[in-house]
């Protein structure tokens, strides 16, 4: 893309607003919630025990209303405002589509012209991304740019995807990996960079995202990775052909029946002793306020399956599929974010890890 100072300034303003929302508005909202709970308890009312009761306690408070409005509209501005990413990329559509077309000649990319995405994937604009991740040829490029401000407080010195890669490599030295729901390849890239000899198969529903992933891999001169347009819950890949299966921020994008199918498919793909590792958003323990914030974030950001995911018993579902050594562990996406005194807003990152 050609430099555009107006777009850059606009997007930086949106990012700075989101940092203010994360570091100033959210901590004050949590403090107000805590004060409201204490006041209610002094009057004999029990503290909220779930997200719904937390919402009832503070959902009508002006600060929460501002917090929610601010979050919703900052996301809309990022994508669709006057200098949003979608209109920005539209100004160079012809040149960008010509570049993307190069991906169709690459040996590391396999697209299916007859592929039909599941209805859940196309029935709404996920992340408030107009037409979603597969409804426009430029969607992959827009999503790649948009992802840079999804977690506004993470600096680029050590991206969370490299942290996840390191966590997986601490448990296994993979030779044959399947990366499910790879998107534009941001989750895939650290693995093929850190383990150059790895044979890596990455699948996703979105052809626009897969084209970006394949072009990035070509630029990286990665020879052991291939990108396939497949449903992660029904890949069609050979059973017991991988020693590791991963996904990053995929589970919360799936309806519960698809999550169960994905778990079963992961088990089928793994050889005995193989490792599965999913990085996603799971609110730990019994924390009504954090569940309320996370569930309402899903509604504001057009991600309706965040709440159902957190209500599933993922440990039991993995055991039912045949997995052993199943665990859910907190994930530190940046230094200090798991500290008890960390107050800024963050996603409740966690890893679901199991062995076949």
DAPE-V883272 format. One record per residue. RES is the residue in one letter. PHI is phi in whole degrees, 0 to 359 (none if undefined). PSI is psi in radians with two decimals (* if undefined). OMEGA is omega as a letter, one per 20 degrees, with the letter a starting at -180 (* if undefined). Layout:
res = [RES:RES]
phi = [PHI:PHI]
psi = [PSI:PSI]
omega = [OMEGA:OMEGA]
This chain:
res = [X:X:X:X:X:X:X:X:X:X:X:X:X:X:X:X:X:X:X:X:X:X:X:X:X:X:X:X:X:X:X:X:X:X:X:X:X:X:X:X:X:X:X:X:X:X:X:X:X:X:X:X:X:X:X:X:X:X:X:X:X:X:X:X:X:X:X:X:X:X:X:X:X:X:X:X:X:X:X:X:X:X:X:X:X:X:X:X:X:X:X:X:X:X:X:X:X:X:X:X:X:X:X:X:X:X:X:X:X:X:X:X:X:X:X:X:X:X:X:X:X:X:X:X:X:X:X:X:X:X:X:X:X:X:X:X:X:X:X:X:X:X:X:X:X:X:X:X:X:X:X:X:X:X:X:X:X:X:X:X:X:X:X:X:X:X:X:X:X:X:X:X:X:X:X:X:X:X:X:X:X:X:X:X:X:X:X:X:X:X:X:X:X:X:X:X:X:X:X:X:X:X:X:X:X:X:X:X:X:X:X:X:X:X:X:X:X:X:X:X:X:X:X:X:X:X:X:X:X:X:X:X:X:X:X:X:X:X:X:X:X:X:X:X:X:X:X:X:X:X:X:X:X:X:X:X:X:X:X:X:X:X:X:X:X:X:X:X:X:X:X:X:X:X:X:X:X:X:X:X:X:X:X:X:X:X:X:X:X:X:X:X:X:X:X:X:X:X:X:X:X:X:X:X:X:X:X:X:X:X:X:X:X:X:X:X:X:X:X:X:X:X:X:X:X:X:X:X:X:X:X:X:X:X:X:X:X:X:X:X:X:X:X:X:X:X:X:X:X:X:X:X:X:X:X:X]
phi = [none:287:301:219:297:294:294:300:294:297:294:292:298:299:296:297:297:292:295:299:302:287:261:243:289:299:301:291:296:296:296:295:299:300:294:294:297:299:295:295:294:295:266:93:266:292:293:305:249:205:297:297:290:296:298:298:285:230:298:266:293:306:295:295:301:293:305:292:299:299:297:301:278:295:294:298:298:301:271:238:293:306:244:288:292:296:296:296:292:299:294:235:307:300:292:292:294:296:294:297:298:299:298:293:263:278:285:271:235:232:254:246:300:264:294:243:289:300:301:300:279:244:273:205:273:301:63:66:279:307:71:72:267:229:269:210:298:266:301:295:293:297:295:301:290:296:296:289:237:295:244:294:265:275:276:275:293:212:299:299:293:288:295:296:303:299:296:292:293:289:251:203:256:286:244:223:239:247:253:267:68:286:60:273:93:294:281:278:305:300:291:285:282:281:232:302:275:294:264:238:248:244:235:200:281:269:297:301:290:296:298:297:299:294:293:296:294:298:298:280:58:275:260:258:244:226:243:236:275:216:275:299:274:202:285:76:280:295:290:53:252:227:264:206:227:230:210:228:56:256:305:287:266:247:295:310:300:288:298:297:294:297:298:296:293:300:297:297:288:280:283:305:88:290:248:246:218:249:257:202:251:226:291:282:58:256:227:304:297:292:293:301:296:291:296:288:301:302:292:292:259:57:230:289:261:298:294:302:302:287:266:278:265:293:299:292:297:292:295:298:285:115:289:232:52:277:210:241:235:299:236:269:285:205:305:89:286:262:294:302:265:287:246:289:296:206:290:278:297:204:250:256:232:203:242:270]
psi = [2.51:2.53:2.44:1.82:-0.60:-0.76:-0.77:-0.77:-0.71:-0.84:-0.59:-0.65:-0.79:-0.75:-0.76:-0.66:-0.69:-0.60:-0.73:-0.78:-0.73:-0.72:-0.31:-0.91:-0.84:-0.85:-0.64:-0.64:-0.75:-0.70:-0.71:-0.70:-0.81:-0.71:-0.67:-0.70:-0.80:-0.72:-0.74:-0.69:-0.61:-0.45:0.13:0.13:2.31:2.64:2.62:2.50:-0.10:3.09:-0.68:-0.74:-0.60:-0.70:-0.77:-0.55:-0.67:-0.03:-0.47:-0.02:2.39:-0.65:-0.74:-0.72:-0.71:-0.79:-0.84:-0.78:-0.76:-0.81:-0.84:-0.80:-0.45:-0.69:-0.74:-0.75:-0.70:-0.75:-0.78:0.04:-3.13:-0.70:0.63:2.97:-0.66:-0.92:-0.53:-0.86:-0.49:-0.54:-0.32:0.53:-0.86:-0.81:-0.69:-0.70:-0.61:-0.70:-0.78:-0.56:-0.42:-0.52:-0.55:-0.23:-0.06:2.50:-0.30:0.11:2.29:1.90:2.65:1.85:-0.44:0.12:2.36:2.07:2.61:2.62:-0.65:-0.46:-0.39:0.00:-0.10:2.87:1.54:2.48:0.20:0.37:1.94:2.22:0.12:-2.81:-0.04:0.04:0.00:2.52:-0.43:0.06:-0.65:-0.71:-0.73:-0.77:-0.69:-0.77:-0.72:-0.57:-0.31:-0.25:0.28:-0.74:1.55:-0.35:-0.04:2.13:2.86:0.03:-0.57:1.62:2.60:-0.50:-0.60:-0.58:-0.74:-0.75:-0.79:-0.69:-0.70:-0.77:-0.34:-0.30:-0.37:2.57:1.66:2.58:-0.58:1.93:2.53:2.18:1.94:2.31:0.89:-0.26:-2.33:0.28:0.16:-0.58:-0.44:-0.70:-0.82:-0.57:-0.80:-0.34:-0.71:-0.47:1.40:-0.50:-0.02:2.38:1.94:2.19:2.09:2.32:2.61:2.80:-0.50:1.97:-0.74:-0.68:-0.72:-0.61:-0.76:-0.75:-0.77:-0.69:-0.69:-0.69:-0.65:-0.75:-0.61:-0.10:0.69:2.11:-0.27:0.22:2.50:2.56:2.20:2.43:1.73:2.83:2.15:-0.43:-0.10:1.29:-0.47:0.09:2.78:2.43:2.63:0.64:0.08:2.57:-0.10:2.51:2.29:2.78:2.63:2.02:0.69:-0.76:-0.73:-0.11:0.03:2.47:2.67:-0.75:-0.60:-0.58:-0.77:-0.70:-0.66:-0.74:-0.78:-0.71:-0.68:-0.75:-0.75:-0.67:-0.49:2.48:2.79:2.34:-0.11:2.81:2.37:2.43:2.04:2.23:2.15:-2.90:1.92:2.01:2.18:2.46:-2.61:1.55:1.48:-0.74:-0.80:-0.60:-0.76:-0.80:-0.77:-0.77:-0.72:-0.52:-0.77:-0.72:-0.73:-0.51:0.24:0.83:1.35:-0.17:0.08:-0.80:-0.87:-0.66:-0.79:-0.23:-0.10:2.69:1.52:-0.57:-0.83:-0.67:-0.68:-0.71:-0.69:-0.61:-0.22:-0.07:2.72:2.98:0.78:2.32:2.67:2.11:2.45:2.60:2.19:1.76:-0.30:2.71:2.24:-0.08:-0.26:0.04:2.49:-0.52:0.18:2.18:-0.32:2.76:2.48:2.75:2.57:1.26:2.44:2.69:2.34:2.07:2.43:2.84:2.59:*]
omega = [r:r:r:a:a:r:r:a:r:a:r:r:r:r:r:r:a:r:r:r:a:a:a:a:a:r:r:r:r:r:r:r:a:r:a:r:r:r:r:a:r:r:r:r:a:r:r:a:r:a:a:r:r:r:a:a:a:a:a:a:a:a:r:r:r:r:a:r:a:a:a:a:r:r:r:r:a:a:a:r:a:r:r:a:a:r:r:a:r:a:r:a:a:a:a:r:r:r:a:a:r:a:a:r:a:r:a:a:r:r:a:a:a:a:r:r:r:a:a:a:a:a:r:a:a:a:a:r:a:a:r:a:a:a:a:a:a:a:a:r:r:a:r:r:a:a:a:r:r:r:a:a:r:r:a:a:r:a:a:r:r:r:r:r:r:r:r:a:r:a:a:r:a:r:a:a:r:r:a:a:a:a:a:r:a:r:a:a:a:a:a:r:a:a:a:a:a:r:a:r:a:a:r:r:a:r:r:r:a:r:r:a:a:r:r:r:r:r:r:a:r:a:a:a:r:a:a:r:a:r:a:r:r:a:a:r:a:r:r:a:a:r:r:r:a:r:a:r:r:a:a:r:a:r:a:r:r:r:r:r:r:r:r:r:r:r:a:a:a:r:r:a:a:a:r:r:r:r:a:a:a:a:a:r:a:a:a:a:a:r:r:r:a:a:a:r:r:r:a:a:a:r:a:a:r:a:r:r:a:r:r:r:a:r:a:r:r:r:r:r:r:a:r:r:a:r:r:a:r:a:a:a:r:a:r:a:r:r:a:a:r:a:a:r:r:r:r:a:r:r:r:a:r:r:r:*]
